[in-house]
Amino acid sequence: AARMSNQQGIDRLLQAEQEATETVQRARKAKAARIKQARDEAAEEINKYRQQLEMEYQKVQSSGMTISDKSARLNQETEGQLMEIRRSAEANRVNVVRQILAWVSSVDTNPPK
């Protein structure tokens, strides 16, 4: 009877280890999916930004400003928009890291009953 009890205990430990491994794998997959989503969103923002700059560039080209005026204005606008993109990316990075840490640190280590 004691031998069966020991074997059951070992089986429960192995099952708990397997469940923990699966939980970690799910967390890793979720992290990879969030990173891919963030990359996709960043690429979309970049494309929108490029289109906006192209439209502004076309407006400037047709407005009759001198080349140095156009260049200065475009540089100023570009720098402002780049700062906004960097700020947005940094803010999202912190949220993603917090979310990952919350998921990984909330793993139930108690064996199933």
C-alpha positions, -999 to +999 in steps of 0.1 A: +000+000+000+028+024+008+044+016-025+013+025-043+010+057-023+046+066-032+039+058-069+008+080-068+028+108-052+054+105-079+027+105-106+011+136-091+045+154-091+051+144-127+017+156-137+022+189-119+056+193-136+040+187-170+012+212-163+038+238-152+058+232-184+026+236-205+018+268-187+052+282-194+049+272-230+015+289-233+030+321-217+059+320-242+035+316-272+014+345-259+044+366-255+055+359-291+021+367-303+021+400-285+055+409-298+043+400-334+012+422-329+033+451-316+056+448-346+027+447-370+011+477-353+045+495-355+048+487-392+013+500-398+021+532-379+052+537-399+033+532-432+007+557-421+034+581-411+052+577-445+019+584-463+013+614-443+048+627-449+045+621-486+012+640-487+028+669-467+058+668-490+036+670-521+018+700-505+051+717-498+063+710-533+032+727-547+031+756-523+060+776-538+082+777-507+119+779-511+138+746-508+155+756-475+121+766-460+106+734-471+135+714-458+134+732-424+097+727-420+098+691-430+127+684-407+109+700-378+077+681-384+096+649-389+114+652-357+082+659-338+065+629-353+095+607-346+095+617-310+058+608-308+064+574-323+093+567-299+072+578-269+043+556-281+066+526-286+082+531-252+048+533-235+036+501-251+068+483-243+063+489-206+027+476-207+037+445-226+065+437-201+041+442-172+015+420-188+041+392-194+054+394-159+018+392-145+011+361-165+044+344-157+043+352-120+007+340-116+014+303-123-004+280-099+023+258-084-001+237-063-005+201-075-040+193-087-062+175-062 
